[in-house]
Amino acid sequence: MYRWLLPLSALMTVGCDDAARQADHHHDAGYVADMQHIDATAVTDSAIPGDADTADADTADAGPTDAGPADLGPDGEARPLPAPPPVGEAEGALTMTSGACATCHSNAAGATAMRDGQGNPIAPFDLWQATMMANAARDPLWRAVVSAEVAATPAAGAAIEAKCARCHTPAAHVEAGGGVALRILGEASARGELARDGVTCTVCHQITPEGLGTPASFTGGYVIGQDAQIFGPHANPFTRPMQMHTGYTPTRADHITESALCGACHTLETHALTAAGEPTGDTLLEQGTFLEWRASGYPAAGRTCQGCHLPTTDAAGQPIRTAIARMPGGGDFGPISDRTPFGRHLLVGANTLVPALLRDHPDTLRPRAPAAAFDAVIAEARAQLGRAATIMIGPGQPTADGVEVAVVVASDTGHKLPSGFPSRRAWLHVTARDAAGAVVFESGAADDQGRLLGSDGAVQPEEQRGGPVRGPTLRVEAPGQVVVFESLMCDPSDTPTWTLLRGARFCHDTRILPAGWDPDHADARATAPVGVAVGPDFAAGTATARYRLPATAVAVEAQLVYQVLGARFAAEVMAADTPEISALRFYLRTADRRPVVMAEASAAL
C-alpha cells in the first residue's frame, strides 16, 4: 500500500539499514546493559512453574506424551513458524508489521535520538520486540490454551479463534474484518506476517478514542482509524518523514496515554457454552484488569496503566526528553527536536515463563528479538514483581498450645494481585524454626515444578488433575494448609472448571484487591472478591494471613511467591490432545519452573 511513496534511493537505504539493524540487534554484546540497567546475572533464573505432568505415579495425568515440535503431526499451526522477514515488511490495507517502524524508531550507533539522560538506548522498537505484546501471537501457552478450548467445544471453534484473535493477532483481525482463524499463524504470507507480529505498532497507535472506556470497547472492541493517522502524545509533529516512508501521518491525540486504551483488550468477558456449543446465558469477567484499576485509588492519583508499564521516566526516575526518531540511514534528523513525554515501551508485566520459552526455542517459535532482549524482559518482569508488594510479619501472640503470627501482604498495584488470565496465582511460603535452627513448621513449600507440597513432602492432591479443590483461607492451622491468592472458575452448576468457556462465575476469587479499591465504585461489584469477606483481614490493597505455630518456634520467615501458570491449571489444560498442547509440553520440559519470589520478610518471636 505505502512502499511506492519511497524514492528508489530511500528504498535502498531502508533495505540496507534493516539488514544492519538485524545484525546489530543479534550480535551486540552490550545489548543487555543497553536495555536499561539490567543485571545480566539475574536473567538465567527465569522461574515460573507450569505443567504438572511428571513420571511420578502420584502426579501423572492422562494427557499426551511429550514430543518435539517436528513430531506434532500434519497441522501447520504446530510446526515451526515462518521466520520474520529480514528485509521488507508485510502490509495490509490499514496496518504494517513493526519492521517498517523500526526503520526510524530503533536505535542506531550514529544517532543520539531515543536515548535517556545517561545515553541508554530506549527506542520503542528495541524495547518492544521481546515483550509479551510483540509475541502475543507466538506465545505457545496462549496457542495451547486456545487449542484446548476449541477441542472442548469444537462446534464453536471458529468463534473461539476469532474472539482470541482480536487482541492476540490484532493486525490480521483488522485486515480481515474479524473472523480470523489461527491457522494463518503458519502461513508464509502477508496476512501471516501481520498475524505473527502480535500487538504491533500500527494497531495500538491507530486506535481511535471512539468508545474507549465503555463496554462497547471491551473484549477487543477497539476501533481502528481509516485515515492512516498514527496517534502519539506530541503536539506539532514533524510529519513528512513518516508520510514519505510509510504513508502514515503522525497526529497528536491525548487518548494514547490514557488507561482506557489498554482497557479495550485488558477487559475480557466470555460467555459460557455447553459442550455442544450452546450458550448458557452466563457471562464471566474472565479478565478485569482495567475495571480493577478504575475501581482503585490509582485514577484519582493520576496513575495510569502506562505509568507503570510504559513509563516516561528513566531507570533513575528522571523524566525522559529525547528525539523520538532517527534517519533511516542511521543518523539524526536535523529538524526533529527533543520531545517529552517519551514512553519506554517496556510493556512488561509479571510473565517470565513465556519470554524464556521464546528465547530458548527460536528455531520453532521464530521471534524477532534476540536472546539478550528476552533476558532483559525477564529481568524487568522480576523487578516489576519486586515492586508490586511488600510483606510484614506481626508480633507473635501466645495461644493455648503455641503462638499465632500474622503475615500482612501490602499490594502497590492498580489492579488485583495477580490480575488477568485465571491461570495466575500467588501464595505465601511461611517457615518457622526452633532455637537450634531446625524447621518446626512450613506452609507453602513447592517442588522444582512449582507444585505445592504437603507436610509429608508429597505433591498435594489439589495440584493434580482431577484432585480435590483447595478452598480459600486466610488462616493456617496445620502445615499442609496454604494461603493462595487466585481465582477459580465454576460452570453453571457450580462445579469447578479450568475450561474458560465453561466458566459462568468464579467459585472463589481471593486475589488481593488493588490499592485504594472502593467498595462503592461502579465497578466494585464486578471486581469484588468471592469466597473471602472484605474486612480487616482482606481490605483494599492488603491481605492478612494468620498462622498457628508450635510453641517451639522462635523465628519466622515468609515469602510471597508468584506463578504465571498454576500447577493445577496446567495439569487440567494439558489433558487436551492437540498439537499445540504437545508443543507446550515439549517447551516446558527444559524450562525453569520454580515460582518467583516477590517479597520476603523474617522476624524473631
KOLZALO-706534 format. One record per residue (C-alpha): residue in one letter; x, y, z. Coordinates in steps of 0.5 Angstrom, whole numbers, plus 500, padded with zeros to 3 digits. Layout:
<nodes>
aXYZ/...
</nodes>
This chain:
<nodes>
m500500500/y505505502/r512503499/w511506493/l512513496/l519512497/p524514492/l529509490/s535512494/a530511500/l528504499/m536502498/t537506505/v532502508/g534496506/c541496508/d539499514/d534494516/a540489515/a545493519/r540493524/q538486525/a546485525/d547490531/h541487535/h543480534/h551481536/d551487540/a555484546/g553490550/y545489549/v543487556/a547493559/d543498554/m537495556/q536500562/h540498568/i539490567/d543486572/a545480567/t547476573/a540475574/v536473568/t539466568/d534464574/s527465570/a523462574/i515460573/p512453574/g507450569/d505443567/a504439573/d506432569/t512428571/a513421571/d512420579/a506416580/d502421584/t502426579/a502423572/d496425568/a492422562/g495427557/p499426551/t506425552/d512430551/a514431544/g519435540/p515440535/a518437529/d513431531/l507434532/g503432526/p501435520/d497441523/g501447520/e500451527/a504447531/r510447526/p516452527/l513459525/p516462519/a522467521/p520474521/p523478514/p530480515/v529486510/g522489508/e515489511/a509486511/e503491509/g495491509/a490496508/l491499515/t497496518/m504494517/t509490521/s514493526/g520493522/a517499518/c517503524/a524500526/t527504520/c527510524/h524508531/s530503533/n537506536/a543507532/a550508534/g551514529/a544517533/t543521539/a536520538/m532516543/r537516549/d535518556/g540522560/q545517561/g545516554/n542509555/p538507548/i531507549/a528506542/p521504542/f522498537/d528496541/l525495548/w518493545/q521487541/a522482546/t515484550/m509479551/m505484547/a510484541/n510476542/a502475543/a501471537/r507467538/d506465545/p506458546/l502458552/w496462549/r496458543/a496452547/v490454551/v486456545/s487450542/a485446549/e478451549/v477449541/a478442543/a473442549/t468446545/p469444537/a462447535/a464454537/g472453535/a471459529/a468464534/i473462540/e479463535/a476470532/k475472539/c482471541/a485474535/r482481537/c487482542/h493477540/t493478533/p490485532/a493487525/a491480522/h484481525/v483489523/e485487516/a480481516/g475485519/g474480524/g473472524/v481471524/a483463524/l489462528/r492457522/i494464519/l500464524/g503459520/e502462513/a508465510/s504470507/a503478508/r497476513/g501471516/e506476518/l501481520/a498476525/r505474528/d507481529/g503481535/v500487538/t504491533/c506499533/t501500528/v495497532/c496501538/h498507535/q492507530/i486506535/t482512536/p478515542/e472512540/g468509545/l474508550/g473506557/t466504555/p463497555/a463497547/s471498547/f472492552/t474485549/g478488543/g472493541/y477498539/v476502533/i482503528/g482509524/q481510517/d485516516/a493513516/q494517523/i499515528/f497518534/g502520539/p503525545/h507530542/a504537539/n506539532/p510533530/f514533524/t510529519/r514529513/p519523514/m513518517/q509520511/m514519506/h517513509/t510509511/g504513508/y502515516/t501522519/p504523526/t498526530/r497529537/a492525541/d491525548/h488518549/i494515547/t497516554/e490514558/s488507561/a482507557/l486505551/c489499555/g482497557/a480495550/c484489551/h485488558/t478488560/l475481557/e468478558/t467471556/h460468555/a459461558/l458455553/t456448554/a460442551/a455443545/g457450544/e450453546/p450459550/t448458558/g447465559/d452466564/t458472563/l464471566/l469477567/e475473565/q480479566/g478485569/t485489570/f482496567/l476495571/e480494577/w484500576/r478504575/a476502582/s482503585/g486509588/y490510582/p486514578/a485520583/a492520584/g493521577/r497514576/t495510569/c497504566/q502507562/g505510568/c508503571/h508499564/l510505559/p514509564/t516516562/t522517567/d529513566/a531508571/a533513576/g526516576/q528522572/p523525566/i526523559/r527528554/t530526547/a528526540/i523521538/a526518531/r532518527/m534518520/p533511516/g541511515/g543512522/g544519523/d540524527/f534528524/g536535523/p529538524/i527534530/s528537537/d528533543/r521531546/t517530553/p514525555/f517520552/g515513554/r520507555/h516501551/l518496556/l510494557/v513489562/g508485567/a510479571/n511474566/t518471566/l516464563/v514465556/p520470555/a524465557/l521460552/l521464546/r529466548/d530458549/h526456542/p528461537/d528456531/t521454532/l518460535/r522465531/p521471535/r524478532/a528479538/p535476540/a536472547/a539478550/a533482549/f529477552/d534477558/a532484559/v525483559/i525477564/a530482569/e525487568/a519483570/r523480576/a524488578/q517489577/l514484581/g519486587/r516493587/a509490587/a508488594/t511488601/i510483607/m511484614/i511479620/g507482626/p509480633/g507473636/q501472640/p501467645/t496461645/a494455649/d499451645/g503455641/v504462638/e500466633/v503470628/a500475623/v503476616/v501482612/v501483605/a501490602/s500491595/d502497591/t499495584/g493499581/h490492580/k489486583/l495482585/p495477581/s491480575/g489478568/f489471566/p486466571/s492461571/r496466575/r497465583/a501468588/w502465595/l505465602/h511461604/v512461611/t517457615/a518457623/r525455626/d527453633/a532455638/a537450634/g535453627/a531447625/v525447622/v519446626/f513449621/e513450614/s507452609/g507454602/a513450600/a514448593/d518443589/d522445583/q516445578/g512450582/r507445585/l505446593/l508440598/g504438604/s507437611/d510430608/g514433602/a509430597/v505434592/q499436595/p493433591/e490439590/e496441585/q494435581/r489434575/g482431578/g484432585/p480436590/v480443590/r483448595/g479453599/p480460600/t483461607/l487467611/r488462617/v493456617/e492452623/a497446620/p503446616/g499443610/q495449609/v497454604/v494462603/v494462596/f491469592/e488466586/s481466582/l478459581/m472459575/c466455576/d461452571/p453454571/s452448576/d458451581/t463445579/p470448579/t473448572/w479450568/t476451561/l475458560/l468457556/r465453561/g466459566/a460462569/r463465575/f468465580/c468460585/h472464589/d477470588/t482471593/r487476589/i489482593/l485488592/p488494589/a491499593/g485504594/w480500592/d473503593/p467498595/d462504593/h465505586/a461503580/d466497578/a466495585/r461489584/a465487578/t471486582/a469484589/p473478592/v469472592/g470467598/v473472603/a470478606/v472485605/g474487612/p480488617/d484482614/f482483607/a482490605/a484495599/g491493598/t492489604/a491482606/t493479613/a494471614/r495468621/y499462622/r498458629/l506456630/p508451635/a511453642/t518451640/a518457634/v523462636/a524465629/v519466622/e521467615/a516469610/q516470602/l510472597/v511468591/y508468584/q507464578/v504465572/l502458570/g499455577/a500448577/r493445577/f491450572/a497447568/a495440569/e488440567/v489444561/m495439559/a490434559/a488436552/d490432546/t492438541/p499439537/e499446541/i499442548/s504437546/a509443543/l508447550/r510440554/f516440550/y518447551/l516447559/r521440560/t527445560/a524451563/d526453570/r519453573/r520455580/p516460583/v519468583/v520471590/m516478590/a517480597/e520477604/a521478611/s523475617/a522476625/a524473632/l518471636/
</nodes>
